[in-house]
Amino acid sequence: MTRAAVFGAGSWGTAFALVLADAGADVTMWGRRPELCEAINDAHVNPDYLPGVALPPLIRATHDPAEAADHADLVVLAVPSQSLRANLAEWAPVLPPSSALVSLMKGVELGTAKRMSQVIDDVTGAGPKRIAAVSGPNLAGEIAQRQPAASVVAAESEELAQQIQRACHSPHFRPYTNHDLVGAELGGAVKNVIALAVGIAAGLGFGDNARASVITRGLAETARLGAALGADAYTFSGLAGLGDLVATCMSPLSRNRTFGEKLGRGMTVAEIVAGTRQVAEGVKSCESILDLAGRHGVDMPIVEHVTDVVRGALTPAEMVGSLLSRSAKPERHGH
């Protein structure tokens, strides 16, 4: 039996713990708040992030990182991307030296412009044979309800990808393997920012033509950045690219899409943040993705304009006007 530790008791960490348990793994979650761990252990429910979803008894929770990591074959990391480095520095001493380290996070680190797998390697020194990411259309609420879903396990090591694939292949969750860790992580991070843009368009009252245009041009921006970083172009037409982008941009369950919609309706970032418990990763990552693009000379106008809205430098209406007034170009591959 696979022994899995899931660090992070938010909605996606909890939903993935459920997937692992359904696939036959023995799962221990680490939670920041002891009272939440107590609810998971005693009532088999996560009342704060997945209320109403019964968790399998194979899932236990603890506030003690060493207890969570004890003899783990898989260590799954599911905390907000900007807090990963600090958290992982605390956990690293107790992680088993041979465990696989699996990122569920979809972001780019502020300041360093590093992907999550790079941050994991920085802190742990684990190397490519131990580091992977799971990405795709991963709306946690649907996965927790055991609705059918597919995702990608991306790792440079095919052996590692297959190990994780076996561990999370449940009757309702179908994982595919992919060697392109760079592309999978970029697809997961950039789509959050594009979803903010789609949400802004929806909040301004625009219809499906506008949304489809933003999604398509957002995918082109993601592919341009991927090409500059050596990603496989095919990744962006798959589950970790287009699949994740469509789900996040179109679903009312999407935190980033919902956040963008509120921006479009005139709320400020501070007002929206004050009213929600969960993190919309794109709000922080827009800045770091723009930084990453700048370091590689990649033009990403949607990301740039969303960043300006988040900073307060543009209103949502000004963002749309500015994007539409850009000089026209031919549509061709990579542009």
C-alpha positions in Angstrom: 0.0 0.0 0.0 1.3 3.5 -0.9 1.8 5.7 2.1 1.0 9.4 1.1 1.5 12.6 3.1 -0.5 15.6 1.9 0.8 18.9 3.2 -2.1 21.4 2.9 -5.7 20.9 4.0 -7.3 23.4 1.6 -9.9 22.3 -1.0 -7.5 20.9 -3.6 -5.2 19.2 -1.1 -8.2 17.6 0.6 -9.7 16.6 -2.8 -6.4 15.0 -3.9 -6.2 13.2 -0.6 -9.6 11.7 -1.3 -8.4 10.6 -4.8 -5.3 8.9 -3.3 -7.5 7.2 -0.7 -9.9 6.0 -3.4 -6.9 4.6 -5.3 -6.0 2.6 -2.2 -3.3 4.8 -0.5 -3.0 5.3 3.2 -3.2 9.1 3.5 -2.1 11.5 6.3 -2.8 15.1 5.8 -0.9 18.0 7.5 -3.1 20.9 8.5 -2.1 24.3 9.9 -4.9 24.5 12.4 -5.3 21.7 15.0 -9.1 22.2 15.1 -9.4 21.5 11.3 -7.3 18.3 11.7 -9.7 17.3 14.6 -12.7 17.7 12.3 -11.1 15.5 9.6 -10.2 12.8 12.1 -13.4 12.8 14.1 -16.2 13.7 11.7 -14.3 12.7 8.4 -15.1 16.1 6.9 -13.3 19.3 6.0 -15.9 21.8 7.1 -13.9 24.9 6.0 -13.0 24.0 2.5 -15.1 21.0 1.4 -18.2 21.1 3.6 -20.6 18.2 3.0 -18.1 15.9 1.4 -17.5 12.7 3.4 -13.9 11.8 3.5 -12.7 8.1 3.5 -11.6 6.8 6.9 -8.2 6.0 5.4 -7.5 9.7 5.5 -6.1 11.0 8.8 -4.9 14.5 9.7 -2.3 16.0 12.0 -0.7 19.3 12.9 2.7 17.6 13.3 4.8 17.6 10.1 7.0 14.7 11.3 3.9 12.5 12.0 2.4 13.4 8.5 5.7 12.6 6.7 6.5 9.4 8.6 7.4 6.6 6.1 5.7 8.4 3.2 6.4 7.2 -0.3 4.7 10.3 -1.7 4.8 13.8 -0.2 2.2 15.9 -1.9 2.6 19.7 -1.5 -0.7 21.7 -1.7 -0.1 25.1 0.0 -0.4 28.5 -1.7 2.5 28.9 -4.0 3.9 32.0 -2.4 4.1 30.3 1.0 5.8 27.1 -0.4 9.5 28.1 0.2 9.0 29.1 3.9 6.8 26.1 4.7 9.0 23.6 2.9 12.1 24.9 4.8 10.3 23.9 8.0 9.2 20.5 6.7 12.3 19.5 4.8 14.2 18.0 7.8 11.4 15.4 8.4 10.7 14.4 4.8 11.9 10.8 4.0 15.0 11.0 1.8 13.6 8.7 -0.9 10.1 10.1 -1.1 8.6 11.5 -4.3 7.7 15.2 -4.0 4.6 16.1 -5.8 3.5 19.6 -6.4 -0.2 20.5 -6.7 0.5 24.2 -6.8 0.0 26.4 -9.8 2.0 29.5 -9.5 5.4 31.2 -10.1 7.3 32.5 -7.1 7.5 36.3 -6.6 11.0 37.7 -6.6 12.7 34.7 -8.1 10.3 33.9 -11.0 10.8 30.2 -10.3 8.3 27.5 -11.0 7.2 25.4 -8.0 9.4 22.4 -8.9 12.4 24.7 -8.9 11.5 26.0 -5.5 11.1 22.4 -4.2 14.6 21.5 -5.6 16.1 24.7 -4.1 14.9 23.9 -0.6 15.2 20.1 -0.6 17.9 19.4 -3.2 15.8 16.4 -4.2 16.6 16.6 -8.0 14.5 15.7 -11.0 14.2 12.0 -10.2 12.1 12.8 -7.2 10.1 15.9 -8.2 6.8 15.9 -10.1 3.6 18.0 -10.6 0.0 17.1 -11.1 -1.9 19.5 -13.3 -5.0 19.7 -15.5 -8.7 20.6 -15.1 -8.7 20.2 -11.3 -11.7 21.9 -9.9 -11.6 20.6 -6.4 -15.3 20.6 -5.7 -16.1 18.4 -8.7 -13.2 16.0 -7.9 -14.3 15.7 -4.3 -17.8 14.7 -5.5 -16.1 12.0 -7.5 -17.2 13.4 -10.9 -15.0 12.1 -13.8 -11.8 14.0 -14.3 -8.4 13.5 -16.0 -5.1 15.1 -15.2 -1.4 15.0 -16.1 1.4 13.7 -13.9 4.4 15.6 -15.2 8.0 14.6 -14.3 11.3 14.5 -16.1 11.6 10.9 -14.8 9.2 8.5 -16.6 9.6 6.0 -13.7 8.5 8.6 -11.2 5.6 9.8 -13.3 4.3 6.2 -13.6 4.7 5.6 -9.8 2.6 8.6 -9.0 0.1 7.7 -11.8 -0.5 4.3 -10.2 -0.9 5.9 -6.8 -3.7 8.3 -7.9 -5.5 6.3 -10.6 -9.0 5.9 -9.0 -12.3 4.9 -10.5 -13.1 8.6 -11.1 -9.7 10.2 -11.7 -7.6 9.3 -14.7 -4.0 10.5 -14.7 -1.8 10.6 -17.8 2.0 10.9 -17.7 4.0 13.6 -19.4 7.8 14.3 -19.4 7.3 18.0 -19.9 7.4 19.4 -16.3 8.1 22.9 -17.5 5.1 23.1 -19.9 2.7 21.5 -17.3 3.7 24.0 -14.6 3.5 27.0 -17.0 0.1 26.0 -18.2 -1.1 25.7 -14.6 0.3 29.0 -13.5 -0.6 31.2 -16.5 -4.2 30.0 -16.8 -5.0 31.5 -13.5 -4.1 34.9 -14.8 -6.0 34.3 -18.1 -9.0 33.3 -15.9 -8.8 36.6 -14.1 -9.0 38.3 -17.5 -12.0 36.2 -18.6 -13.7 37.0 -15.2 -13.1 40.7 -15.8 -14.7 40.4 -19.2 -17.7 38.6 -17.7 -18.0 41.1 -14.9 -18.1 43.9 -17.4 -21.0 42.2 -19.0 -19.3 40.9 -22.1 -20.4 37.6 -23.7 -18.9 34.4 -25.0 -17.1 35.9 -28.0 -15.1 38.1 -25.7 -14.4 35.2 -23.3 -13.4 32.8 -26.1 -11.1 35.5 -27.6 -9.3 36.0 -24.2 -9.0 32.2 -23.7 -7.5 31.7 -27.2 -5.1 34.6 -27.0 -4.2 33.6 -23.5 -3.2 30.2 -24.7 -1.0 31.8 -27.4 0.7 33.8 -24.7 1.3 30.7 -22.6 2.7 28.8 -25.6 5.1 31.7 -26.4 6.5 31.7 -22.8 6.7 27.9 -23.0 8.7 28.0 -26.2 11.2 30.4 -24.6 11.6 28.1 -21.7 12.0 24.9 -23.7 8.6 23.4 -23.1 6.9 20.9 -25.5 4.3 22.8 -27.6 2.1 19.7 -27.5 1.6 20.1 -23.7 -0.4 23.3 -24.3 -3.0 21.5 -26.4 -3.4 18.8 -23.7 -4.9 18.5 -20.2 -2.3 20.7 -18.5 -2.7 23.4 -21.1 -6.1 23.8 -22.9 -7.9 21.5 -20.5 -7.0 23.4 -17.4 -7.4 26.8 -19.1 -11.0 26.0 -20.3 -12.1 24.7 -16.9 -10.6 27.6 -14.9 -11.8 30.3 -17.3 -15.4 29.0 -17.7 -16.4 27.5 -14.4 -18.2 29.4 -11.6 -16.3 27.1 -9.3 -13.0 28.7 -10.4 -11.6 31.0 -7.7 -9.6 33.1 -10.3 -12.5 33.4 -12.7 -14.8 34.5 -9.8 -12.2 37.0 -8.5 -11.9 38.5 -12.0 -15.6 38.8 -12.3 -15.8 40.8 -9.0 -13.0 43.1 -10.3 -15.0 43.6 -13.5 -18.0 44.6 -11.4 -16.0 47.3 -9.7 -14.8 45.7 -6.4 -11.2 46.4 -5.4 -8.6 43.7 -4.8 -8.6 44.5 -1.0 -12.4 44.2 -0.9 -12.4 40.8 -2.6 -9.6 39.4 -0.5 -11.3 40.5 2.7 -14.4 38.5 1.7 -12.9 35.1 0.9 -11.0 32.4 2.7 -9.4 30.8 -0.4 -6.5 32.0 -2.5 -6.9 33.1 -6.1 -3.3 32.2 -7.2 -3.4 34.5 -10.3 -3.6 37.6 -8.2 -0.1 37.1 -6.9 1.3 35.1 -9.8 0.4 37.7 -12.5 3.4 39.8 -11.2 5.8 36.9 -11.1 4.7 35.6 -14.5 5.2 39.0 -16.0 8.6 39.1 -14.4 9.5 35.7 -15.9 8.3 36.7 -19.4 10.4 39.9 -19.1 13.5 37.9 -18.3 13.0 35.9 -21.5 11.9 38.7 -23.7 8.4 37.3 -24.2 5.4 39.6 -24.9 2.4 38.7 -22.8 -0.1 41.6 -23.2 -3.0 39.9 -21.3 -0.8 39.1 -18.4 0.6 42.6 -18.4 -2.8 44.2 -18.5 -4.3 42.0 -15.7 -1.2 42.9 -13.6 -1.9 46.6 -14.1 -5.6 46.1 -13.0 -4.4 44.2 -9.9 -1.9 46.9 -9.1 -4.7 49.5 -9.6 -2.9 51.2 -12.5 -5.8 50.4 -14.9 -9.5 50.0 -14.4 -11.1 46.9 -16.0 -12.7 49.0 -18.7 -9.4 50.7 -19.5 -7.8 47.2 -19.7 -10.2 46.1 -22.4 -9.8 49.3 -24.4 -6.0 49.1 -24.2 -5.9 45.5 -25.3 -8.3 46.2 -28.3 -6.3 49.2 -29.4 -3.0 47.4 -29.7 -1.6 47.2 -33.2 -3.1 44.4 -35.3 -1.0 41.4 -36.2 -1.5 38.3 -38.3 -2.6 35.2 -36.4 0.0 32.5 -36.8 1.7 29.8 -34.7 3.6 31.3 -31.8 2.1 34.8 -32.1 
